[in-house]
Structure formats: structure tokens, C-alpha cells
Amino acid sequence: MATLTIERKPKYERIINILAVAIPVVVALLLGIRQKIDLGAWTKVLPHIIGAINTLTSLLLIMGFYFIKQKNISAHRKTMTGAFVLGAFFLVCYVLYHISNEATPFGGTGLIRPVYYFLLISHIVLSIGVVWFVLRAVYFGYTNQIAEHRKAVKWAMPIWLYVSVTGVIVYLMISPYYV
């Protein structure tokens, strides 16, 4: 497989830093819009698609980890690129759903309620922070800066996997309450 070569310049690192701040800020601003936009009834299926995306992302992350341990760089690159693309698709679906639908309240009671909110809040907070690590990991991987890639992945992989898995768990916990 041909390797994409991107020149290492501070410009790319600045772009990563800007994107790592801009993406969560733009998402927060879009989600903060009180007036919902009518995009149609089809948006009601988006939580289920988002749950599937998180599931597939989790599987790809585990597969990517397995492939790199097996020194299968080509398969590792393909699975991690797939996980990254799914992450972008997730973001689009997430924004489309939340700008067009009211938030679904969690209806669970008892001990499950604080568990749900702990998972949800940790999922959201870590999903904001992981953007920077993932962007760096992808950039360093595609530019063959392996030492820097490993440093970024040391943090990106466990956080991204946690965010993906908790995304699935949160989805399963709230899915009975979708209308």
C-alpha cells in the first residue's frame, strides 16, 4: 500500500490544535440552539445508527490494536482509517440528530440512574479531549513519524476505546426511552 507523505511542518500541528478546539466548540454551539430544525422523521433513526457506529468503531479499534501487535501495518492502517472515518460520520449523525430532536430524558431509577449519568458525563468529557490525541495519532501515522505516533496512541487508544464502548452502553441504557 502506498504511503501518503505529508511534510512535517508546525503548520500541520497548528491545524490539529485549531481543529481539536474548533470541533467541540462548533458542536456545543450547534447543540445549544434552542429552536430545533425540522429535518424530517428520518432523524428518529439516527440514535440507532450512532449506536451501530460506536459498536463498529469499538471493533475496529480492537482489530487495529490486534493488527499492530501482529506487525500487520497495512491491516492496522486500514482498520484505524476506518475507525477515523466512522468517527467523522458519527459526528455528522450526532449533530443532525441533536439539532432536529429534543433530548431524550433517561427514565431509569434507583442505582442505575447515577451509573448512567457517570457513564454519559465521562463519555462526553473524554470525547472532547480525545479529538486532539486522535488527530495527532492519525497525522503522525500517515506521515510515518512512528515515535510521535506511538506517543499519541498511548493516550488516544484507551480514551477513544472507552468513549466508543461507553457510547454503546449509554445508547443501550437510553434506547428504551426513545419515542
Protein Blocks (a to p, Z undefined) as FASTA:
>chain_A
ZZddddddfklmmmmmmmmmmmmmmmmmmmmpmbacdebjklmmmmmmmmmmmmmmmmmm
mmmmmmmmnopaklmmmmmmmmmmmmmmmmmmmmmmmmmcccdddfbehjllmmmmmmmm
mmmmmmmmmmmmmmmmmmmmmnopaklmmmmmmmmmmmmmmmmmmmmmmmmmmmmmpZZ
